[in-house]
Amino acid sequence: RCSGEIFTRFKGLITSPNYPEHYAENSKCHYTIRIEQGFQIMLNFTSDFNIERDAFGQCTADVLKITSGQKEYGPFCGNRAPVIRDHLSNVVEIHFSTNGESEGTGWKIMYSSTAKQCPVEILEHNVLQPKNSDYDYKDSVRVRCESGYELYDNVRNQYIDSAMVHCQKDGTWNSSWYSCRPVDCGNPMALRNGKRNVTSTVYQFLNTYSCDEPYYKLEENAIFECAATADWVAVGTSDGTLPNCKPVCGRTAISDDTGRVFGGKPARLGYFPWQVRLRTYDGKVGGGALVSDGWILTAAHLFDGSRQTTVHGGIVNLQGLSPEKALPVEDAFLHPNYRPQADGSEPNFEHDVALVKLRARAKLGANLSPVCLPAAGETSPLRAGRLGYITGWGKTEVRDRPIFLQYAEVPVVGMDKCRGLDYRGKRPRFTDNMVCAGQPGTDSCQGDSGGPFVLRDLRHPSRHVVRGIVSFGPQQCGSYGVYTHVGRYLAWIVKTMREHGSWEDEETRA
Ligand code: ARG
């Protein structure tokens, strides 16, 4: 009489037989609550609960048990109403069995039901419309992704703007084939003479640029973040331009291994990595100094004949020089005021400065790297007594054409020392745009022209600065020579390099 009853309403009342009178002995009751799928049943016992315990106080005499899906509750007995806080499934079974002994007044359950709820987050990084604090069975919602993410349909394999999803009976959304994928900024721009460093190219990941140390140094923005717009955006700066790997200038591997060109000694690779060798089309040879990765500073008079020149850098040994190893030259720029024969007869080396532009920026390294240019304003005469290095493949005491690059340390001296020399009867001009340097026994000589006279940077003692360019001297080498005062031409040098300072193969910067 108490078995097989099925409750199908969304809420209802179930009691033990005869409730609130005593229930019968030796009975086995079974009730089922079965409501529509997608709904959950909640059970509420009223407080007048009374089921007989056994002699030991245990629930073996008369027993109430409840099961729902995998969940089991009970056995219950005694005088205190059990509390079940769980939401049960849409099917609940109630078993009540009594023995032959004395009995209690039984129990009363009020049950109710709610639709099973779906989670308020459907996908990671989703944006839901409408945005509710809870979602029930049959609710629909439009899914989009938050900024920086895009909705992807993993079944059709395509990105979509939004999707309509529904809360299903089992409390899940029919959204399993969607995901919010972070936008992908793709590979960040390559950096000339530097490296990218990314762990991922998607939204909010960082790319940190670095330069090929120690020959290049980073300038400006180093850190970029993948933005919601799928662009790499500089972190913490207003302009989003790529950083620059600027050549580090003036580095030398020379220690205090001083040589005393003329009175000099052979240089090793890396001692004067800026030194290059020039040979013009009409056979004039000389030196030059790399002052950036694309420009060579040299003397204008080397180009009195031909403007075409072959440049070799990163070497000390002239043996085995081949045209293929040359640094291709784009153009030569002579100082506009340079006039080899100003008054028509006497030699004139004033403004003896030229720049040679390479056809492509050179890759810098231990054997090839630029010398520093003077700072702006270093235009006054160099202090007599300051020591600097001269370098070149010019004539020495024992050879007209040495094979190894020679170097020597010479002091700056007063211009009178140079004026007083024998120029085979000619009277060259001397001006403040020139520097006189050398000492008896140590000098530059024929073939050294265009090469640098470098001084230690007093503010950064590890750096060398080109302060002179081998320009002219008496036929008889070995005392003093005249050098172009580079500091007086800085403005022209900077202007020329800037005006002609782009290379075709270079990516244009944002
Ligand atoms: N004009 C010479 C050349 O073409 C440089 C001479 C330097 N002479 C001197 N005694 N310092 O190489």
Boltz pocket constraint, residues with backbone or C-beta under 6 A from the ligand:
constraints:
  - pocket:
      binder: B
      contacts: [[A, 285], [A, 286], [A, 394], [A, 443], [A, 444], [A, 445], [A, 446], [A, 447], [A, 448], [A, 449], [A, 450], [A, 470], [A, 471], [A, 472], [A, 473], [A, 474], [A, 475], [A, 476], [A, 477], [A, 478], [A, 479], [A, 480], [A, 481], [A, 482]]
      max_distance: 6.0
